[in-house]
Amino acid sequence: MEQQWQKSSFSGAGGENCVEIATKGAAVFIRESDDPNVMTVVSRSKFAALIAGVKAGNFDHRP
């Protein structure tokens, strides 16, 4: 069965340059829409930690 990819509702309507995710079992697949053959695979817990860090602003580039 092919994976069902999901992109953020914040992505542009054109669909280019988006980060997409898909899940299968305990794995979360992450890819960029402009190069869909290159993926990173992480556990659900590591993906949850990434999302928590993004929401907390841990990756914001501040002067």
C-alpha positions in Angstrom: 0.0 0.0 0.0 1.3 3.4 -0.9 1.9 5.9 1.8 -0.6 8.8 2.2 1.5 12.0 2.4 0.3 15.0 4.3 1.5 18.6 4.1 1.0 21.5 6.5 -2.1 23.7 6.0 0.4 26.5 6.1 1.9 25.3 2.8 1.2 27.4 -0.3 -1.7 26.4 -2.5 0.7 25.5 -5.3 2.2 22.6 -3.3 5.8 23.3 -4.1 8.5 23.6 -1.5 6.5 21.9 1.2 7.5 19.5 4.0 5.4 16.4 3.9 5.0 13.5 6.3 3.6 10.0 6.2 3.3 7.3 8.8 3.7 3.6 8.7 3.6 1.6 11.9 6.0 3.2 14.4 7.8 5.2 11.7 7.3 8.8 10.5 8.6 9.6 7.0 9.6 13.2 6.3 10.3 14.6 2.8 10.4 17.8 0.8 7.9 18.0 -2.0 10.5 19.4 -4.5 12.6 16.2 -4.0 10.2 13.4 -3.0 12.6 10.6 -3.5 14.8 11.7 -0.5 13.2 10.9 2.9 14.2 10.9 6.5 12.6 8.2 8.8 12.2 8.8 12.5 10.2 7.2 15.3 6.9 8.8 16.4 8.5 9.9 19.7 11.4 11.7 18.0 8.9 13.4 15.6 6.8 14.5 18.6 9.9 15.9 20.2 10.7 17.8 17.0 7.2 19.3 16.8 7.4 20.3 20.5 10.7 22.0 19.9 9.3 23.9 16.9 6.3 25.0 18.9 8.5 26.1 21.7 10.6 28.2 19.4 13.8 26.2 19.9 14.7 26.5 16.2 13.9 30.2 15.8 16.9 32.2 14.5 17.1 35.3 16.7 19.8 37.9 16.5 
